[in-house]
């Protein structure tokens, strides 16, 4: 049975948190002497006010959450945050249309990075900061942030953690969810601060450095420049951002081990070794391809290759080059990377490296089972047998992902897009990547997509960010039965 009082109470708490974060943009408007302070104050007041109206009537209810409650809170929280997150865009008239404002907010909060804006550099600093902040919040998850508060309210949070971090093997750094959330957020903050300092030390101003650090660690990809990272013709900036995209796409548990000097545990992690292998292999091939097909030297070829590979594989979506202008076969390699995703336990989207590895291992083991039908042949990861339920979950995820992708491509084609653009829009949004192929490549955006297409792609962003099952289970009749 669903605990509606607790669900409404926590959703109210999420909106209060969102409203407070909206107010963080007010000092930015004062620093740059802009006139958006009132709009941001009203946005935060409306959001926090609605949240308070939902929270206060049920503030004394003390009920444990079950798994179904967790799914509903996470999905509802994402939708509510995206709905109210449109207020700063609408009230400042940066994005006057509700559909476009919702698309931009959902894209930001799900860390997709697909944009409808053609005038990014004309936006106020307050709006640019809010645009970056929603990605940073979505990267680690507003629900994870709320977990820091839930224990003080007498509400258990494991169900939220499971729904928010639905990887095949969710890692907890501490038996208590609250302490796990604290450690994850501390690592997230430290990396964000470190990148800000390093970018500022280069050729990037402090404001741009802060915004890009927020969106890099979220693997979101929103930039303060229309040309994205290509705006800065600086190898130093490109390599710094590449490094932090790589870290953001790595399991944060491994970052925790690194900070405590446990480097053997990092190398012992099989997913991490595959992560390195995929990045290294694709980078090498694309570097050689760019070097042989262009007049650029080896270093620019390597820099563009590794930046784009890490950006797409981790689903960040930044760009230093338009890969659609490369040799067609290189563009195909980039497109293949759109179906990888970051590591489990990272801020990256997509299917995740761990699922790809388990699927590949199960496929090869199936060949052995055909030859030795009576043998017990297990799928192993990190030298341990993977439970059959986990393998089944992975195969179901890959199947659902493929079906949703194909059906969505057909829907986008019906809405008037050519085949390449239909494929590109779905890959970019379902995988939370940002840029795609066709008319939504890295040098273009989603502004010309049909209004129905924008709403459908917004749904795909949500489904992709919460890794399919968290959202799809709500549409199951069994979910609503007692």
C-alpha positions, -999 to 999 in steps of 0.1 A, spaced: 0 0 0 13 34 -9 20 58 20 5 89 4 11 111 34 48 104 34 50 107 -3 34 142 -3 56 152 26 88 143 9 78 158 -24 71 190 -5 105 188 10 121 184 -24 103 215 -36 114 235 -6 150 224 -14 145 234 -50 132 269 -40 162 275 -17 186 266 -46 168 291 -68 177 318 -43 214 310 -47 212 327 -80 203 360 -65 239 369 -53 250 362 -89 226 388 -102 239 414 -77 276 406 -85 270 413 -122 245 441 -115 217 425 -134 179 430 -129 168 393 -125 170 392 -87 132 397 -82 123 371 -107 146 345 -90 132 355 -56 97 350 -68 106 317 -85 121 304 -52 93 318 -31 66 301 -53 84 268 -54 93 267 -17 58 280 -8 41 252 -27 65 227 -11 56 240 24 19 237 17 25 200 8 49 194 37 34 211 67 0 192 69 19 159 71 50 170 90 42 148 120 36 116 101 63 90 108 60 61 84 87 39 68 89 40 30 84 8 9 99 3 -25 68 15 -44 69 47 -24 105 52 -34 97 48 -71 68 73 -70 88 98 -50 118 97 -73 98 100 -105 75 126 -90 104 145 -76 121 147 -110 89 159 -127 80 185 -100 115 199 -100 115 202 -138 80 218 -137 89 244 -111 124 248 -125 109 265 -155 99 295 -134 133 313 -136 134 309 -174 98 320 -179 98 349 -154 131 363 -168 117 358 -203 149 339 -212 127 311 -225 91 325 -227 74 293 -241 65 267 -214 73 238 -237 108 250 -244 113 260 -208 103 226 -196 124 208 -222 155 229 -212 148 223 -175 142 185 -179 173 183 -201 193 201 -174 180 182 -144 184 148 -161 219 160 -171 211 154 -208 223 187 -221 201 189 -251 192 225 -256 167 246 -276 187 279 -271 202 297 -300 214 327 -279 232 313 -249 257 341 -247 229 367 -246 215 352 -214 220 369 -180 246 355 -157 219 345 -132 201 324 -158 233 308 -170 242 300 -134 207 285 -128 211 265 -160 243 250 -147 231 245 -111 201 224 -122 226 200 -139 248 199 -109 218 190 -86 206 164 -111 240 149 -114 242 135 -79 205 136 -75 182 158 -55 169 127 -39 203 119 -26 205 154 -12 172 148 5 185 116 21 207 138 43 175 153 58 152 123 59 168 105 90 160 136 110 124 134 100 120 98 112 118 84 76 140 56 62 157 64 30 170 31 16 141 28 -8 149 62 -23 186 53 -26 177 21 -45 153 39 -68 177 69 -74 208 47 -80 193 17 -98 226 2 -111 230 -36 -112 251 -35 -80 246 -3 -61 275 5 -38 271 19 -3 302 34 13 285 31 48 258 9 62 236 39 68 222 56 37 226 91 52 264 86 57 267 72 22 250 103 8 273 125 28 304 108 15 292 109 -21 283 146 -19 317 154 -3 335 138 -32 312 156 -56 319 189 -40 357 184 -38 359 175 -75 338 205 -85 360 228 -65 392 213 -79 380 217 -115 369 252 -109 404 262 -96 422 244 -124 400 260 -151 403 294 -135 441 289 -135 439 286 -173 423 309 -198 388 307 -184 372 334 -162 359 325 -127 322 326 -136 327 303 -167 350 280 -146 323 276 -119 295 269 -145 316 244 -164 327 226 -133 291 223 -122 281 208 -155 312 187 -160 308 168 -127 272 163 -135 281 149 -169 256 174 -181 273 194 -209 255 227 -206 280 255 -215 280 292 -212 290 295 -248 270 286 -279 301 269 -294 305 248 -262 341 240 -252 353 248 -288 350 284 -278 383 280 -259 411 271 -283 432 259 -253 447 225 -250 450 230 -212 413 236 -208 404 207 -231 426 183 -211 414 195 -177 377 191 -187 386 157 -202 401 146 -169 371 156 -149 346 141 -174 365 109 -169 363 112 -131 326 120 -133 320 89 -154 339 67 -129 322 49 -100 323 74 -71 331 45 -48 365 42 -66 371 79 -61 365 74 -24 391 45 -24 416 67 -43 413 94 -17 421 69 10 451 54 -9 434 21 -18 446 20 -54 447 -18 -56 409 -18 -51 406 5 -80 426 -17 -104 409 -48 -91 375 -34 -102 368 -51 -136 343 -24 -147 369 2 -143 394 -17 -164 368 -21 -192 360 16 -189 397 24 -195 399 -2 -223 368 13 -241 382 48 -238 417 38 -248 406 17 -278 382 42 -293 406 71 -287 434 53 -305 413 44 -335 398 78 -339 431 95 -333 447 75 -362 416 82 -383 417 120 -377 455 121 -382 452 103 -416 422 123 -429 430 158 -418 459 182 -419 461 186 -382 491 173 -363 491 143 -340 484 162 -308 453 180 -320 440 147 -335 446 130 -301 431 158 -281 399 160 -303 396 122 -302 400 117 -265 378 147 -257 349 135 -279 353 99 -268 352 107 -231 324 133 -236 301 109 -254 309 78 -235 303 95 -201 272 112 -216 285 146 -208 279 160 -243 305 188 -245 321 194 -279 355 207 -292 348 196 -327 318 187 -350 322 149 -353 295 150 -381 322 166 -403 347 138 -397 350 109 -421 317 89 -420 332 58 -404 345 80 -375 310 94 -370 297 58 -368 322 50 -340 310 81 -320 274 70 -326 282 35 -312 296 52 -281 262 67 -274 250 33 -263 277 27 -237 272 52 -208 294 58 -177 302 35 -149 276 23 -124 277 46 -94 287 76 -115 268 107 -126 268 94 -162 237 82 -180 232 55 -206 231 18 -202 263 18 -181 296 0 -187 288 -27 -161 256 -37 -180 276 -39 -212 302 -61 -196 277 -84 -180 258 -87 -213 290 -95 -232 301 -121 -207 268 -138 -205 267 -140 -244 301 -157 -245 292 -180 -216 260 -190 -235 283 -203 -263 301 -224 -238 267 -237 -224 257 -248 -259 289 -269 -261 287 -282 -225 249 -282 -217 253 -300 -184 281 -278 -171 274 -251 -145 289 -220 -162 286 -188 -143 290 -152 -153 318 -137 -131 326 -101 -124 355 -91 -101 362 -128 -97 328 -133 -81 298 -150 -95 271 -126 -107 237 -136 -93 213 -149 -119 187 -123 -109 212 -96 -117 220 -111 -152 182 -114 -158 178 -77 -148 206 -66 -171 192 -86 -201 157 -72 -194 172 -37 -192 190 -40 -226 159 -55 -242 136 -27 -229 162 -1 -239 163 -14 -275 125 -16 -278 120 19 -264 148 32 -287 133 16 -319 97 26 -310 108 62 -302 127 65 -335 95 56 -353 75 82 -333 101 109 -341 99 100 -378 61 102 -377 65 137 -363 83 148 -394 120 142 -388 143 125 -413 157 91 -404 191 103 -392 176 130 -370 151 106 -356 179 82 -346 199 111 -333 172 126 -311 164 93 -294 201 83 -288 208 118 -274 179 119 -250 173 83 -239 211 81 -232 212 115 -216 240 126 -239 229 159 -254 242 161 -290 231 135 -314 234 131 -352 214 146 -381 199 180 -373 207 177 -336 244 173 -339 270 191 -318 268 222 -339 230 224 -338 202 220 -312 166 209 -306 149 242 -313 133 230 -345 119 198 -331 80 196 -332 64 206 -300 50 171 -294 85 158 -301 99 180 -274 74 166 -248 81 130 -259 119 136 -258 115 151 -223 98 118 -212 128 99 -227 152 120 -208 134 111 -175 132 74 -184 169 73 -193 181 93 -163 162 70 -139 173 39 -159 140 28 -173 125 6 -145 120 33 -119 96 51 -143 82 22 -163 71 3 -132 47 31 -124 28 24 -156 23 -12 -145 -11 -22 -132 5 -42 -105 21 -11 -91 -12 3 -81 -28 -28 -67 -29 -33 -29 
